[in-house]
Amino acid sequence: MLEIKLNCENCGKSLPNHSTDAMICSFECTFCRDCVENILKNICPNCGGELEKRPIRPQELFEKYRKKV
């Protein structure tokens, strides 16, 4: 199941589950749209993969399957 990370790995910006600014690679590295477009040039710095818009999980399922810290 897709892990929903809640912050940009580059700048730390908050990316809540419902954010339309969250971008991920196939390894689920997570970045904000601003970093992806202006700094990373759509390439994940961790794996070299392409970054795509992260899907939004319905809130009730996000809470149900959220990792407990």
N, C-alpha and C positions, 0 to 999 in steps of 0.2 A: 504494500500500500504506500502511496506517495506520502512522504513526510512533509508537512507544511512548516517550513522554517519561517520565523516571524521577523527576521531582520536581514538587511542587505549584508553580505559577507565582505563588501568593500568599504562602505561608508557607515554602516550601522543603522541606516534608516529603518524605521518601523514599517513592516509589511504584514499587517494583519491578514487573516484568512480571506477577507473580502477585498483585499487590495487589487486593483487592476494594474498596478505598477510593478508587480512581482514578476521576475523572469527566472527561468530555471534551465539547466542543462539535463541531459539524460541521467546524470548521477545525482540530480536534485540539488546541485549547488545553487544558491539563491542570491539574486542581485536585484537592485531597483532598476527601473527603466532608464533613469538618468545616467547611472554608472554604465549600464550596458551600451547605451547609444553614444555617450560622450567620452568614455574612458576605455571601456573594454572592446569597443567596436564589434559587438555581438559574438565575441569568442570568450568562452569560459577560461579564466586564467589558471584554473586548477587542472582541467583535463583537455582543454583545447577544443571542446565541443561547442556546437551552436546553442545559443540561448533563445528560448521561446517563452511566450506568455504562460504563466502558471495558471492552471485551472482553479476555479473557486469551488471549494467543497461547501455544501449546504451547512449552515451554522450548527444545526442539531447533530449532524454527523461529525463535524469538526470537534465538537465538545465530547462526543461519545468515544472517538478514536484518538483523541489527543494524548500524546505521551505524558504520563504523570511524572513530574520532576520531584 
